Each structure stands twice: as C-alpha cells, then as structure tokens.
Amino acid sequence: MEKKIHLLGLLCLLALPGCEHTSVAQKPKNIIFVIVDGMGPEQVKAGRVFLGNKPLSFEQFPYQSTVTTHNIDGEVTDSAAAATAMATGQKVKNRAISPGKTLLEYFKDEGKSTGIVTNTLLTDATPAAFAAHAQFRSDTQDILKSYLEQTQPNLIAGADEPEYLAQVKASKANYQVVRSGTELRQLVRDIQSGQKIDHVYAGFGMHPLIPGHYDRKTAMPLAVTTDPYFAGQDLPKISQTAEAALDILSQNSNGFFLMIESGLVDWIGHKNSELENANEALAEEMAETDRMVQKITAWTKSHPDTLLIVTADHETGGLKIDDQKTSCLGQAGCVPSAQWTSGFYPIYTEKYSMHTGVDVGVYATGPGAEAFAKPMDNTEFLVKILRQ
C-alpha cells in the first residue's frame, strides 16, 4: 500500500498521464487544512439546523465530496490512524502516529511556515499526526520531543499540560511563549507593527469542558460555555486563535501550511450520555467551528492564492437527527432532536461512545480545490494537496 501511494504521488507531482494537472499559475501559496474531529454528515446537519436551517459557510464552497476513513485493517478508524492517513498518505493501525513524512514536513522543506492549532491537548492524536512521529498516540513525551526538536512548527497553539512549558523554553527553536488571549492579541499587534516573530508557542492550559456542569479537564472549554468564563480566564476561542494564526504565519513571503483541528465535536460524541444537553453542546460547537471557517474565508478574499479545505477524520457517536421531532426547525438557535446510536467501547470503565465508519465530507475552495470534487479515500489528501 505504501509503495503504491508514493508512486501515485510521484506521478501526480510530475503531472504524468493518469493525474489531473493543475497549472503552475494556480498553485496555492497558502494551504489551510481544517479537520473537525468527529464530524459526520449528521453533525453538519446539526450545525445547519442551529443556524436556522441554513447552510454552514463551508457547505457553500464550490467543490465538495465524501471521504472514506477506515484504517489499514478495514476497521473503524481512531483519530491517530485517520490523521496519519491524511498527513502521510499511508494507512496504519489504530493508535499509530505518522511513520512517514507528513504534509507539514513537505511544506517546511519548501520554505513555507508551518503551524498546528487545536482546541484539544497539543499532543493529542490529530495535531501529533501532522507534526510528530511516534509509535503510539499515548507516547506524549515522544510527540512533544518531535515537535520541539524535529519538525519545529512555527506555530503550536492549543491546550497544554503545565510540564510542557519547561521543554518549550529549552527548545533550540526559541519559541516565544503565549499563555493567554491578551498575550496572543498583543503578539498579533506586534507582528502587524513590523516585529518579526518566527516561532510561537501558545499554550492555554487545560480547562473544564463545561465549567460548573461538566468539570473534566481535558482541553479548552466547549463553545456552549458562557462567554464570561472565557473572558474571566482570558482564553481565546478557536475562531480567535485561528484568526491570529493567519497573521503569525503570513509573515513568510513563501506562504504557509496550517492544520487546524476543531476537536471538541469528537468529545461531545464520545461523552454524549454524560452531558446534560449533548445536542445543544454539539450545535454550539458546530456554530463556533463555522465562525472560525467564516473568519478564514474572509481572510482568503484578500489572499486568493490560498487553498482552504474543511473535512473530518471520522464520525463519533452515530448521531441521527429527527426532523419530525425538531419543533423549532427553521428558527435560529434551534437545537435539533437527535439520538446517539453507536454504543460504547467495552474497554473503558466509563461510558465512551464509539466512532463509526460512515463517510465524512470534504469541502474545498481556492486554487486546486477542484481536486476534491470526487469521492476519495483519506490517503488521497497528501497527493491531492502536494500536486498543486
């Protein structure tokens, strides 16, 4: 499988027969790859219902299709295997983290700036698969070491553990550390005034998923959390962090590669049986994800040489929305009536809903976006992006 994938990639990069060719004039300068962890078609629909049954911004992109997500054994994937397939073009077993060269590394070699942004833990499977190499997703220290000593993205942003900071400060990459929304906004102002800042580490700690309602600390708070909590803790939402990332990475005249994970849709799916109103939490999270995409899309209007892709690694929870029982359909802020059908993983003592194998969506706009107009496998992202 690996040899076939790399051969196809070489043929496409050389524009030989068998590959659709995109002209040099259309080659994107910037590539923004948004992965909404756990987002299947029904999660997209939940966001649409919440917006008054109107399309999400990425549903209006000119090129759209579906993606298969199974792992190398043909089984339902986890986030590590799915993100590895997208980042490297290789199918692997669940839990494995990128044994091969990643998209981020390819673009770093081209002289572009690189970045990872997430609202989950920085060393979680999806960001790790793009910016690290490790045997297993649980090898946190290997992942962090890979970030800081090997791939050294120009931007690392998301939730972090307290002990990460000492390793960041010891890194030879000389990361400028940001620990709050205020500091992030000031850094952006410094860049806009002409200051050159090559490497930024934005670690915002770990917080209750829904303060006062679901206090497990695993990542940034869910979007359903009230705004005063974000203000009081001086935390940015992912839409704000992503917007700052555009200023940080666009300092490079050669362009950039940015992977953004909206990771909390997955957490809602996994813990739907414990959340007081999982359907509302999901709808709010999808709305925040859409706000993020809107901000990025607005930025691309003045940077038309940017390829923007929105997709998912897999679906979580087996969500099924019931239109007939959704009495508020068509109203803004409508929380859909829905059931979570996937069942629970037997290996956990707590209730932890499973991933499913349904195809997920891909939505693309910008130069090279036409490559995403037909059904594909998740291993094809690397070839389709690199050949641009």
WOQUIUR-V720639 format. One record per residue. N is the residue number from 1. RES is the residue in one small letter. SS is DSSP state (helix for helix, strand for strand, loop for the rest). PSI is psi in whole degrees, 0 to 359 (999 if undefined). OMEGA is omega as a letter, one per 30 degrees, with the letter a starting at -180 (999 if undefined). Layout:
BEGIN
N/RES/SS/PSI/OMEGA + N/RES/SS/PSI/OMEGA
END
This chain:
BEGIN
1/m/loop/314/a + 2/e/helix/316/a + 3/k/helix/320/l + 4/k/helix/318/a + 5/i/helix/315/a + 6/h/helix/327/l + 7/l/helix/317/l + 8/l/helix/318/l + 9/g/helix/318/l + 10/l/helix/316/l + 11/l/helix/318/a + 12/c/helix/320/l + 13/l/helix/331/l + 14/l/loop/358/a + 15/a/loop/38/l + 16/l/loop/168/a + 17/p/loop/144/a + 18/g/loop/352/l + 19/c/loop/138/l + 20/e/loop/135/a + 21/h/loop/130/l + 22/t/loop/130/a + 23/s/loop/158/a + 24/v/helix/327/a + 25/a/helix/337/a + 26/q/helix/0/a + 27/k/loop/125/a + 28/p/loop/144/l + 29/k/loop/321/a + 30/n/strand/144/l + 31/i/strand/122/l + 32/i/strand/119/a + 33/f/strand/104/a + 34/v/strand/124/l + 35/i/strand/119/l + 36/v/strand/100/a + 37/d/loop/125/l + 38/g/strand/7/a + 39/m/loop/102/l + 40/g/loop/184/a + 41/p/helix/324/a + 42/e/helix/329/l + 43/q/helix/321/l + 44/v/helix/317/l + 45/k/helix/322/l + 46/a/helix/318/l + 47/g/helix/321/l + 48/r/helix/316/l + 49/v/helix/318/a + 50/f/helix/330/l + 51/l/strand/18/l + 52/g/loop/29/a + 53/n/loop/38/l + 54/k/loop/150/a + 55/p/loop/143/l + 56/l/loop/160/a + 57/s/helix/320/a + 58/f/helix/342/l + 59/e/helix/350/l + 60/q/helix/4/l + 61/f/loop/150/a + 62/p/loop/337/a + 63/y/strand/128/a + 64/q/strand/150/l + 65/s/strand/201/a + 66/t/strand/159/a + 67/v/strand/132/l + 68/t/strand/150/a + 69/t/loop/2/a + 70/h/loop/157/l + 71/n/loop/188/a + 72/i/loop/334/l + 73/d/loop/4/a + 74/g/loop/14/a + 75/e/loop/167/l + 76/v/loop/131/a + 77/t/loop/158/l + 78/d/loop/179/a + 79/s/helix/327/a + 80/a/helix/310/a + 81/a/helix/322/a + 82/a/helix/313/a + 83/a/helix/324/l + 84/t/helix/318/l + 85/a/helix/317/a + 86/m/helix/321/a + 87/a/helix/329/a + 88/t/helix/347/a + 89/g/loop/12/a + 90/q/loop/134/l + 91/k/loop/139/l + 92/v/loop/173/l + 93/k/loop/158/l + 94/n/loop/146/l + 95/r/loop/343/a + 96/a/loop/146/a + 97/i/strand/104/l + 98/s/loop/80/l + 99/p/loop/343/a + 100/g/loop/178/a + 101/k/loop/138/a + 102/t/loop/164/l + 103/l/helix/316/a + 104/l/helix/318/a + 105/e/helix/322/l + 106/y/helix/315/a + 107/f/helix/329/l + 108/k/helix/318/l + 109/d/helix/335/l + 110/e/loop/358/l + 111/g/loop/11/l + 112/k/loop/154/l + 113/s/strand/155/a + 114/t/strand/152/a + 115/g/strand/152/l + 116/i/strand/134/l + 117/v/strand/135/l + 118/t/strand/161/l + 119/n/strand/11/l + 120/t/strand/190/l + 121/l/strand/137/a + 122/l/loop/331/a + 123/t/loop/10/l + 124/d/loop/169/a + 125/a/helix/316/a + 126/t/helix/306/l + 127/p/helix/323/a + 128/a/helix/320/a + 129/a/helix/337/l + 130/f/helix/335/a + 131/a/helix/15/a + 132/a/loop/169/l + 133/h/loop/128/a + 134/a/strand/156/l + 135/q/loop/317/a + 136/f/loop/153/l + 137/r/loop/338/l + 138/s/loop/356/a + 139/d/loop/69/a + 140/t/helix/315/a + 141/q/helix/323/l + 142/d/helix/321/l + 143/i/helix/313/a + 144/l/helix/319/l + 145/k/helix/321/l + 146/s/helix/318/l + 147/y/helix/309/a + 148/l/helix/337/a + 149/e/helix/342/a + 150/q/helix/291/a + 151/t/helix/327/l + 152/q/loop/63/l + 153/p/loop/148/l + 154/n/loop/336/l + 155/l/strand/129/l + 156/i/strand/118/a + 157/a/strand/132/l + 158/g/strand/198/l + 159/a/strand/148/a + 160/d/loop/161/l + 161/e/loop/152/a + 162/p/loop/324/a + 163/e/loop/350/l + 164/y/helix/327/a + 165/l/helix/319/a + 166/a/helix/320/l + 167/q/helix/324/l + 168/v/helix/314/a + 169/k/helix/335/l + 170/a/loop/354/a + 171/s/loop/141/l + 172/k/loop/346/l + 173/a/loop/349/l + 174/n/loop/61/l + 175/y/loop/134/l + 176/q/strand/125/a + 177/v/strand/133/l + 178/v/strand/132/a + 179/r/loop/3/a + 180/s/loop/167/l + 181/g/helix/322/l + 182/t/helix/314/l + 183/e/helix/325/l + 184/l/helix/317/l + 185/r/helix/322/l + 186/q/helix/320/l + 187/l/helix/318/l + 188/v/helix/319/l + 189/r/helix/321/l + 190/d/helix/318/l + 191/i/helix/316/a + 192/q/helix/336/l + 193/s/loop/1/l + 194/g/loop/357/l + 195/q/loop/135/l + 196/k/loop/122/l + 197/i/loop/110/a + 198/d/loop/320/a + 199/h/loop/128/a + 200/v/strand/130/l + 201/y/strand/113/a + 202/a/strand/96/a + 203/g/strand/122/a + 204/f/loop/19/l + 205/g/loop/190/l + 206/m/loop/143/a + 207/h/strand/161/l + 208/p/strand/140/l + 209/l/strand/315/l + 210/i/strand/95/a + 211/p/loop/129/l + 212/g/loop/348/a + 213/h/loop/318/l + 214/y/strand/95/a + 215/d/strand/10/l + 216/r/strand/128/a + 217/k/strand/108/a + 218/t/strand/339/a + 219/a/strand/208/l + 220/m/loop/162/l + 221/p/loop/151/l + 222/l/loop/154/a + 223/a/loop/337/l + 224/v/loop/344/l + 225/t/loop/142/a + 226/t/loop/147/l + 227/d/helix/324/l + 228/p/helix/329/l + 229/y/helix/314/l + 230/f/helix/317/a + 231/a/helix/317/a + 232/g/helix/327/l + 233/q/helix/356/a + 234/d/loop/52/a + 235/l/loop/139/l + 236/p/loop/150/l + 237/k/loop/166/a + 238/i/helix/330/l + 239/s/helix/325/l + 240/q/helix/321/l + 241/t/helix/318/l + 242/a/helix/320/l + 243/e/helix/319/l + 244/a/helix/324/a + 245/a/helix/326/a + 246/l/helix/319/l + 247/d/helix/319/a + 248/i/helix/313/a + 249/l/helix/335/a + 250/s/loop/6/l + 251/q/loop/336/a + 252/n/loop/121/a + 253/s/loop/344/l + 254/n/loop/353/a + 255/g/loop/190/a + 256/f/strand/163/l + 257/f/strand/126/a + 258/l/strand/123/l + 259/m/strand/124/l + 260/i/strand/126/l + 261/e/strand/119/l + 262/s/strand/95/a + 263/g/loop/355/a + 264/l/helix/348/l + 265/v/helix/321/l + 266/d/helix/316/l + 267/w/helix/321/l + 268/i/helix/317/l + 269/g/helix/316/a + 270/h/helix/320/a + 271/k/loop/23/a + 272/n/loop/329/a + 273/s/loop/343/a + 274/e/loop/338/a + 275/l/loop/139/a + 276/e/loop/319/l + 277/n/loop/81/a + 278/a/helix/325/a + 279/n/helix/319/l + 280/e/helix/317/l + 281/a/helix/318/l + 282/l/helix/314/a + 283/a/helix/317/l + 284/e/helix/321/a + 285/e/helix/320/l + 286/m/helix/324/l + 287/a/helix/319/l + 288/e/helix/320/l + 289/t/helix/319/l + 290/d/helix/323/l + 291/r/helix/319/l + 292/m/helix/313/a + 293/v/helix/322/l + 294/q/helix/317/a + 295/k/helix/319/l + 296/i/helix/316/a + 297/t/helix/320/l + 298/a/helix/320/l + 299/w/helix/322/a + 300/t/helix/341/l + 301/k/helix/325/l + 302/s/loop/1/l + 303/h/loop/68/a + 304/p/loop/353/l + 305/d/loop/31/a + 306/t/strand/127/l + 307/l/strand/122/l + 308/l/strand/124/a + 309/i/strand/134/l + 310/v/strand/129/l + 311/t/strand/192/l + 312/a/loop/160/l + 313/d/loop/330/a + 314/h/loop/175/l + 315/e/strand/148/l + 316/t/strand/128/l + 317/g/loop/350/a + 318/g/loop/45/a + 319/l/strand/136/l + 320/k/strand/117/a + 321/i/strand/136/a + 322/d/loop/100/l + 323/d/helix/323/a + 324/q/helix/331/a + 325/k/helix/1/l + 326/t/loop/91/a + 327/s/loop/339/a + 328/c/loop/11/a + 329/l/loop/129/a + 330/g/loop/350/l + 331/q/loop/141/l + 332/a/strand/137/a + 333/g/loop/11/a + 334/c/loop/126/l + 335/v/loop/119/a + 336/p/loop/149/l + 337/s/loop/128/a + 338/a/strand/158/l + 339/q/strand/148/l + 340/w/strand/120/a + 341/t/loop/2/a + 342/s/loop/342/a + 343/g/loop/180/a + 344/f/strand/149/l + 345/y/loop/130/a + 346/p/loop/346/a + 347/i/loop/348/a + 348/y/loop/145/l + 349/t/loop/332/l + 350/e/loop/165/l + 351/k/loop/120/a + 352/y/loop/99/a + 353/s/strand/150/a + 354/m/loop/161/l + 355/h/strand/162/l + 356/t/strand/171/a + 357/g/loop/16/a + 358/v/loop/149/l + 359/d/loop/145/l + 360/v/strand/171/a + 361/g/strand/157/l + 362/v/strand/137/a + 363/y/strand/131/a + 364/a/strand/148/l + 365/t/strand/153/a + 366/g/loop/179/a + 367/p/loop/127/a + 368/g/loop/358/a + 369/a/helix/337/a + 370/e/helix/342/l + 371/a/helix/345/a + 372/f/helix/26/a + 373/a/loop/353/a + 374/k/loop/153/l + 375/p/loop/142/a + 376/m/strand/168/l + 377/d/strand/157/a + 378/n/loop/342/l + 379/t/loop/345/a + 380/e/helix/349/a + 381/f/helix/316/a + 382/l/helix/312/a + 383/v/helix/314/a + 384/k/helix/326/l + 385/i/helix/317/a + 386/l/helix/332/a + 387/r/loop/351/a + 388/q/loop/999/999
END
